[in-house]
Amino acid sequence: MINEGILMIATINLSSIIGIDPNQFDPATDVKEDFYVMDAFGVSRLIPPTNIIHRREVWNLDGTTSFESNARFVTWSDGSLQLLIENEAFGICEQDAQDIESYLFLRHEKGSYQSQGKISRKLMIMPSSVSSNSILTGFVDSMHKKLPGVRD
């Protein structure tokens, strides 16, 4: 995040309805697999495929590389912030973390650490509306299991 020309480092608290694919996205070999995350209560929750953040590295015509993603942060004219993943919109709640002494470090292969800066913001992601598909399908489906009917 950039605020008034200053790079601000933030942590993001992902909810149990969003996942980040650790592998680089390749449309030629993409297979939609079930994606599960462990919530704060130790329950494994199924994340809908539309709520998975993908990224890939692409080569530009000038020989440089850049990253593409299916997720975007959008700041609206009223100052509110949203995360858009494909067709799903998620609200962002920002909190100031200046009073907490937290820093981001990059770990190198040889075991050394390099400071990237102080974490100044905390972001929490939540569904932007109750009608979101991620609320109705992902959460409800992960909490309920279908059982066979009762027999006499």
C-alpha positions as CSV (number, residue, x, y, z in Angstrom):
1,M,0.0,0.0,0.0
2,I,1.2,3.5,-0.8
3,N,0.0,6.4,1.3
4,E,1.2,9.9,0.3
5,G,4.2,8.5,-1.5
6,I,5.3,6.3,1.5
7,L,5.2,2.5,1.2
8,M,3.1,1.1,4.0
9,I,3.6,-2.6,4.9
10,A,0.4,-4.3,6.1
11,T,-0.5,-7.8,7.3
12,I,-3.7,-9.4,6.0
13,N,-5.9,-11.6,8.1
14,L,-7.6,-13.9,5.6
15,S,-11.0,-15.2,6.6
16,S,-12.0,-18.8,6.2
17,I,-13.6,-18.0,2.8
18,I,-10.5,-16.9,0.9
19,G,-7.4,-18.9,-0.1
20,I,-4.1,-18.1,-1.8
21,D,-2.8,-20.7,-4.2
22,P,1.0,-21.1,-3.4
23,N,1.7,-22.4,-6.9
24,Q,2.0,-20.2,-10.0
25,F,-1.1,-20.3,-12.2
26,D,-0.8,-21.9,-15.6
27,P,-4.0,-21.9,-17.7
28,A,-2.8,-24.8,-19.9
29,T,-2.5,-27.2,-16.9
30,D,-5.1,-25.7,-14.5
31,V,-7.2,-28.3,-12.8
32,K,-9.9,-27.0,-10.4
33,E,-9.1,-28.9,-7.2
34,D,-10.8,-28.6,-3.8
35,F,-9.0,-26.1,-1.7
36,Y,-9.2,-26.4,2.1
37,V,-8.0,-24.1,4.9
38,M,-7.9,-24.6,8.6
39,D,-9.9,-22.0,10.6
40,A,-9.1,-20.7,14.1
41,F,-11.1,-23.6,15.6
42,G,-9.2,-26.3,13.8
43,V,-12.0,-27.1,11.4
44,S,-11.1,-27.7,7.8
45,R,-13.2,-25.5,5.5
46,L,-13.7,-25.9,1.7
47,I,-12.9,-22.7,-0.2
48,P,-15.0,-22.1,-3.4
49,P,-12.8,-22.0,-6.5
50,T,-13.9,-18.4,-7.2
51,N,-12.4,-17.3,-3.9
52,I,-8.9,-18.6,-4.6
53,I,-6.3,-15.9,-5.4
54,H,-4.0,-17.0,-8.3
55,R,-0.9,-15.3,-9.6
56,R,1.5,-15.9,-12.5
57,E,4.7,-14.4,-13.8
58,V,4.6,-13.2,-17.5
59,W,7.3,-12.1,-19.8
60,N,6.9,-8.6,-21.3
61,L,7.9,-7.7,-24.9
62,D,10.9,-5.7,-23.5
63,G,12.3,-8.8,-21.8
64,T,11.2,-7.9,-18.3
65,T,8.8,-9.9,-16.1
66,S,5.7,-8.8,-14.3
67,F,3.0,-10.5,-12.2
68,E,-0.6,-10.9,-13.0
69,S,-3.4,-11.9,-10.6
70,N,-7.1,-12.5,-10.5
71,A,-7.3,-10.3,-7.4
72,R,-7.4,-6.5,-7.2
73,F,-7.6,-4.0,-4.4
74,V,-10.0,-1.2,-5.2
75,T,-10.2,2.1,-3.3
76,W,-13.6,3.8,-3.9
77,S,-14.3,7.5,-3.9
78,D,-15.7,7.4,-0.4
79,G,-12.4,6.0,0.9
80,S,-13.6,2.4,1.4
81,L,-11.4,-0.4,0.3
82,Q,-12.5,-3.7,-1.4
83,L,-10.7,-6.8,-2.6
84,L,-12.1,-8.2,-5.9
85,I,-11.4,-11.9,-6.7
86,E,-12.9,-12.7,-10.1
87,N,-16.7,-11.9,-9.6
88,E,-16.6,-11.8,-5.8
89,A,-16.2,-8.6,-3.7
90,F,-14.8,-8.6,-0.2
91,G,-14.8,-5.7,2.2
92,I,-11.5,-4.6,3.9
93,C,-11.3,-3.3,7.4
94,E,-8.1,-1.4,8.1
95,Q,-6.6,-0.9,11.5
96,D,-3.6,1.1,12.5
97,A,-0.7,-0.9,13.8
98,Q,1.8,1.8,14.6
99,D,1.7,1.1,18.3
100,I,2.6,-2.6,17.8
101,E,6.3,-3.3,17.3
102,S,6.0,-5.8,14.3
103,Y,8.5,-6.0,11.4
104,L,8.5,-7.9,8.2
105,F,11.7,-9.9,7.4
106,L,12.8,-11.8,4.3
107,R,14.6,-15.0,5.0
108,H,17.5,-15.9,2.6
109,E,18.6,-19.4,1.8
110,K,21.8,-19.1,3.9
111,G,19.8,-18.4,7.0
112,S,20.2,-14.7,7.1
113,Y,17.3,-12.3,7.5
114,Q,16.8,-8.9,5.9
115,S,14.3,-6.4,7.3
116,Q,11.7,-5.1,4.8
117,G,10.3,-2.5,7.2
118,K,7.8,-2.0,10.0
119,I,4.3,-3.3,9.7
120,S,2.1,-0.2,10.0
121,R,-1.4,-1.5,9.0
122,K,-3.6,-4.6,9.6
123,L,-6.2,-5.6,7.1
124,M,-9.1,-7.9,7.7
125,I,-11.0,-9.4,4.8
126,M,-14.7,-10.1,5.1
127,P,-17.6,-10.7,2.7
128,S,-19.1,-7.4,1.4
129,S,-22.7,-8.7,1.4
130,V,-24.8,-11.5,2.8
131,S,-25.8,-12.6,-0.8
132,S,-22.2,-13.5,-1.6
133,N,-21.8,-17.0,-3.0
134,S,-18.8,-17.5,-0.7
135,I,-20.9,-17.0,2.4
136,L,-23.8,-19.3,1.4
137,T,-22.0,-22.2,-0.2
138,G,-18.5,-22.3,1.4
139,F,-19.4,-21.7,5.0
140,V,-22.7,-23.6,5.2
141,D,-21.4,-26.6,3.2
142,S,-18.3,-26.9,5.4
143,M,-20.4,-26.9,8.6
144,H,-23.0,-29.4,7.6
145,K,-22.6,-33.0,6.6
146,K,-25.2,-35.0,4.8
147,L,-26.2,-38.2,6.7
148,P,-28.2,-41.1,5.4
149,G,-31.9,-41.1,6.3
150,V,-33.2,-42.6,9.5
151,R,-34.5,-46.2,9.2
152,D,-37.1,-47.9,11.4
